[in-house]
Amino acid sequence: QNVDPKFYNEENHASENDFFLERDLFEMALIEEATKQKKPIFSICRGTQLMNVALGGSLHQDIEHHWQDKPSDYLYHEMVIEEHSKLADIYGCETSINSFHHQSIKHLASDLRVIARDPEDNTVEAVESKTPNLRFLGVQWHPELLLDKREEDLKLFEYVVNEL
């Protein structure tokens, strides 16, 4: 499901009407409570989009070329990673990822920094917090679907559990 654009003060321009208000409200409340308690947060796909919105950012409502019609463990497109980031330590500065999203980050929340992009269209693929009060890492792809395919994706989850 997509994040409802009313949460970032825009009209709905998405081609699919795939919204669920109760889910948005519940997950926003989870983000609010976790940040209050200074809990680390790791997000995947929609969760990364929602975190950006919860922190004051906005989304592209309908993007192309980021929904694959291939198996979930198929590495669909390239991603470039910022050199001085934990993702670079895990994946290096370039890797391939899967992709299952119609929305992406448009205006980045001020508490976040981009650490990975699609080199073809500049779509944000990963972000992290840039303030010490917020421990957050968000990815746009689905590493949980690649655990049996690549060691790096398992290392990502090991980092989240043991270090984030």
Sequence and secondary structure as in RCSB ss.txt:
>XXXX:A:sequence
QNVDPKFYNEENHASENDFFLERDLFEMALIEEATKQKKPIFSICRGTQLMNVALGGSLHQDIEHHWQDKPSDYL
YHEMVIEEHSKLADIYGCETSINSFHHQSIKHLASDLRVIARDPEDNTVEAVESKTPNLRFLGVQWHPELLLDKR
EEDLKLFEYVVNEL
>XXXX:A:secstr
    GGGGT     SS    HHHHHHHHHHHHHHHHTT  EEEETHHHHHHHHHTT  EESS SS B  S TTS 
 EEEEE TTSHHHHHH SEEEE  B S EESS  TTEEEEEE TTT  EEEEEE STT  EEEESS GGGSTTT 
HHHHHHHHHHHHT 
